[in-house]
């Protein structure tokens, strides 16, 4: 069999795309290799790129530099540059990396098998259409593990002034519910113990294409959660990422009433300042976000709420940044992804260069943001000491001479438990004996 190596950068959406690509390549007779030792390790090399920040984009081009050198010795070696940077840069990729055979954007993934056949015949191709190619039913080749990612929405219509996603992933569109349900059933049949529904704005699923299910209710995220919850078996259901203004009472109540849906919400805030949020074109202010978080916490017992924040947005004052720190404390956010502002081409914020903050200021604010995040995480974890919690084991490893089980609670807390038997894929009950900044310590009961 021909061999393929694929490297995936960025978010879970890219990981989901990679599983789709590997399924198509399996259909074409390719076998995946997980380690790239030398130029003879694979016949096809693929990098699935992320453009959310400049660092991610630079990393993509850096990664394939070695592959170009290998191709001088192996002209038959095929190289594919795909994902968000490919969608964004198009023919510019050939200028920077002329050894690449295929540049494929996010909208063309469903014609990937045909594109591969063409480059095998010697063509060099750019495929980054503005309109997504219609979805085809190819099998997925999922990465071995306990969690299966299932994309339910693609793209975004919010056009936040800092974000490249609407330009690389396109306008918001929902996948057909029957395909989502089919993929979920297949994942459970393959032994996966957790289903995670994905979308840039997962809770706006089918918002525009209003349709009705078999019981006459609107097919939305809450409907999908109830449908998956009705399946037989012992498994969990998650969803990410939620846009604050799109979280409905129906969705919150569904999480409460569906025993397989986990007590976890990822709700990006981005800034604690209402003025900055307005400049970001976020459809909520600090007060609205506070009400959403309060409602979720009041209704969902033991819920974990995580968030995203940007340090040093153009024009952000020291006072406005301090509002972000106070928001993290006030809302008791359990964990937050943090990043310094990175200008992205095509976005409105990137054109406001006169308001850019210095790298020194951004670095300082990011460090303080991370320190507040650590304090929040530790305080959140300490609340669970002495509690008994269900953990789904996803890793078994030997650490400094001791065998350790690592897994997650329903509310997404990482737990390390000493144990000599490999229980990956099993649910265990653990008593929490200690708390560190990023994880909990436990003992099997």
N, C-alpha and C positions, 0 to 999 in steps of 0.2 A: 504493500500500500504506500501511496505517497504520504509524506509527513508534513504536518503544519504546526507551527508555533505561533501563539497569539499572546500578546501582552496588552493588558487592559489598564488604562489610567482613568481616574475619576470616580464618578458616583455609581450607585447601584443600577441606574438606568443603563450605563455602559456595560456593566457586568451582565445584565439581562440581554443586551444586544449581542454580547460575545457568545452567550449560550445559544442564541438563535443562529449566529454565524457558524458555530461548531456543528450544529445540527445539519445545516445545509452542506457543510464540507464532508460530514460523515456520509451523507447521501451521495456525494460526488466521489467517494472512495478515499478520503483523506483520514489519516490517523493522527490524533493530537500527541505532541511531545510536550512535556511540562518543563523541560530543562534545555536550555540552549547552550551547548558546550562549545561548539565550533561551527564553521561554515557548512559542514556536512550533516548537521543535526536534523535539518528540515529542508523540504523542497519549496515551502511557502512560508513566508514570514509576514505577520500582520501586527500592526500596532493600532489599537482602538483608542483614540485620543480624547482629551478633555480640554476645553478652552475657558473654563470658569475663571481662571486666573492666569496671568502671564507666566508664572512659574510652571504651571501645568503644560502650557503651550511650548515653552522652551524645552521642557523635559521630553516631549514627544519628538522634537527634531533631534535632540541630543541622542536619544535612544537608537535611532535608526542610522546614525553615522557609521557605526561599526558594520552594519548590514551592507552599506554601500561599498565598503572596502572588500567584504567577502564576495560581493557580486563580481568584482573584477577578476577573481579567480574562478568563480562559478557563474558564468553569464546566464545559465539556465535557471538560476535562483530567482523566484518571483517575490516581489515585495509589495505589500498593500498598506496604504496609509488611509485609515478610515476614522469615522467618528466626527466629533464636533469641530475640531481644527480643520479637518478635510472639508466639511461643509462650508466653513468660513473662508478658507484660503483658496480652495479650488486650484487653478492652474499655477498659483504661486508656489505650491508644493513642488512642482516639477523644477522650478527655478532654484529652489533651495536644495532639493534632493532629486536630481535628474535620474537617478538609478531606480526610482520608484516606478512600478508598473501600473498600479491602479490607485487612484485617489477617489474614495467613495464617501460621500456625505451621509448624514443620518437619514435622509429622505429616500435613499436608493438601496437600503439594506434588503428589501424584498426582491430585488433583481440580482442579488449577489451571485447565485449559481451561474447565471448567464454571463456575468462580467468575468468570473473566474475562467470560464471556458474560452472567452475571448483573449484574455491575457496569456493563457496557455498556448494560444495560437499565434502569439507574438505581438498583439496589439498593446499600445499604451493608452490608458483610458482615464478621462476625468468624468465622474458621475456625481454631480452635486446639484441635482434639480431643485428648483424652488418648491415644486409641488410633490408631496410624498407619493411614492409608487404604491399601488394597492396591495394590501397584505395578502400573502399566500400561505397556505397551510403546510409549513415544513415542520418536521419534528425538532424538538429542542434537545441539545446535549448538555444537560445540567451538570454543573460542577458538583462533585460528590460532597455531601454535607447533610445538615439537618434542615436547612432553610432553602425554600424555593422562591425566587423572585418572579413575580408576574406583573408585567406592565399593563396598566389599565387605561392610562391616558398618556398622550405624547404632546409635547409642545406647551406653549404658554401664551396667553393673551394679555397678561398684566403689564408688560413693558416697564418694569422697574428700571429706573434711569441708570443703574449700575450693571444690569444683567444682560448677558449675551444670549441667554437661552432662547428667546423668541426668534433670534436670527439663525441659530444653529439647529434648533429642534423644530422650528416652525410654529404655526398657530396651533392653538389647543384643539385636540381631536380625541375622541374616545374610541376605544376598541369595542368590537361587537361582544356583548355579554356572553353569548354562547361559546365563543372562542376562549374567553377568560375562564369560564366554568370548566370547559374541556381540559385546559392546561392545568387547572387546579386538581381535577380528578386524576389526571395522569401523574402529577407530582406525588400525590398521596399513594397511588398504586406503586410508585417506584420507591416508596419508603421514606419520603421526606416527612418531617414531623412539624414543620412550620411553613405557612404560606404568608408571604408578604406582598401586598398589593402596592404597586409603585406608580407614581406620577409626579410631574413637576408640581402640580396642584391636584393631589389625589382626590380631595373631597369635592372637586367640581366635576367629577365623572358624570358624563352624559347630561350636563347641565343645559347644553344648548340643543341637543338632539333628544327632546323629551319623548320618551316612549314608555309603554306600560308593560309590566310583567304579567304573569299568569293570574295574579290575584288583583290586578287592576291598579297596583301602586307604581309610582314612577321608578324607573330603573336608574338608581343613583348608587353612590357608594354604600349607603346604608342597606339598600336592597342586596347588593353583592355580598356584603358581610353576613346578612341573614341567610342568604342562599348557601354560602360556604359553611356557615355554622350548622346547617341542617345535615351535612354529610356525616356518615358514620365514621367512627374511629377516634383515636386519642391524638389530637394535634392542636396546634395553636394558629391563630390568624392575627396578622399585623397589617398596618398600612402606613405609608409615608410618601410624600411630605404634605402636610396640611397647610393651606393658606388661611391665616387667622380669620379673615372676614367670611370665609366660605364654610366654617364649621357651624353646623346646624344643631338645633335641639334634638332633631331626629337622629343625627349621627351619634351624639353623646349618649342618648337613651339606648341606641342599638348596642354600643359598647357595653353598657351596663347590663343589658338583658341577654346578650349572647355569651354563653359561658366559655366559648372557645376564642373569643376576641380578647386580646390582651389589653391590660390597663396601661396603655402607653400612647402619648401624643407627641409628635414632633411638630412644634409650632414656631417657625422662624419669626423673630421680631425685627432683627437687623439693627435697630437703634431704639434707645429708650426715650428719645426726644421727639415730640410730635412735630416740631419744625423740620427736623431732619427727615422724618418719615414722609412728610409732604414733599420734600425735595427728591426723595427716593421714588415718589409716585406709588407709595404703598397705600392701599385702600382702607386704612384704619389709623387711629392715633393711639397714644399711650393709654388713654382712658378706655378705649374700646378693647384693646389687647388685655387690659387688666380685668375687664368684665368677662371676657372669654375664659381666661385662665381661672378666675374665681368660680365660674359656672362648672368648668370641667372638674376642678378639685372638689367642689361640693357634691357632685353627682357620682364621680368615679372613685371608689375607695382604693387607697394605695396607688393612685395613678402617678406615673412618672411623666413629667413634662420637660422636654428638651427644646433647645432653640438654636438659632444662628445669629451672630452679631458681626458687624463690620466696624473696624476701628479706623478712624481717620478719613471718613467720607469727605469729599471736597466741600470746604467751607465749614466743616464741623468745628464749633468752638470748644474750649475746655469745659465750659459749663454744660454744653450739650452732651459732651462725652461723659461727664459725671452723671448725667441723667441715665445713661446706659448702665453704668455701674449700679446706680440706685435701683433701677428696674430689675436687674438680676437678683438683687437682695430682696426687694419688696415682693416679687412674685415667686421667690424661693425656687427658681429654675434649677432642676436637678443636674443638668449638664448642658453645655452650649458649645457648638462648633464656632470657632473664632478665626478671623482673618483680617489682615490689613487691607484697606481698599486697594484694588488693582484695576487701573483703567482698561476697559475693553472696547476695542474698535466697534464702531456703529452705535454705541450707546450714547445717550444724552450727557451723562455725567462726564464721560471721557472728553467731551468738547469744552468742558469748563476748566480749562487748564489754569486760568488765573486764580481759581479757588483751591488748587491742589495744595495739600499739606506736604511738608518736607518728609523725607524718609525717616529722619530722626524722630519727628513728632509721631508718625505712624507707628514706628517701632516701640516707642515709649508707651503709647496708648494700648497697643496690642499686649505688651507685657503686663500692664495693669489689668487689662481685660482677662488675661489668662490667670492672673493671681486671684481675681474675684471668682472666676470659674472654679478654681481649685477649692476655694472656701465653700462655695455652694455644693460642690460634689461631695466633699467630706461630710458636711452637715447633713446632706440628704442620706448618705450611706449610714451614718451613725444611728439614724432613726430605726434601723432594722436589726440592730444587735439584740440577740435574745429571741428573735422571731423564728418561726418555722416557715420555710418557703419552698415552693416547688421549683425545681431547676431542671431545664432541658440541657443535657450534657452535649457539648459539641467538640470538645478537645480532650484528649488523654495524652499526657506527656510526662517525661521525667525531668524534674527541675531540681538541680543540685542534689541528686541522689534520691529524691522523693518522687513517687508517682502522684500526679495531680490530675483531678478531674476539673475541667473548666466548663461553665455553662451560664445560662441566663435565666433569671426569674421571669415570671409573666410580665412584670413591669420593667423589664430590660436591664436589670442590675446584673453585672458580671460577678460570679461567685467562683472562688477557688476552693476545692475540697480535697484533702489528702485521701487517697484510696488506691489500692493495688490492682483493682480490676478495671478493665476497659469497659465503660458503660456509655460510650458515644451513641447518641440517638435515643437514649432512655430518659424517662422522667424519674427524678429522685426527689426525696424530701430531705431538706437540709436545715439544720439549726445554725443560724448566723452567730458566729462567735467573735467576730471582730470586723472592723471597718477601716479601710485605707482610702486614699483620695479617689482612686479609680476602680476599686473593686471591694467585694466583701469576702470574708473568710468564713468557711462553714465546715460542719461535720455532718456526715450522713446519719440519719436517725434509723 
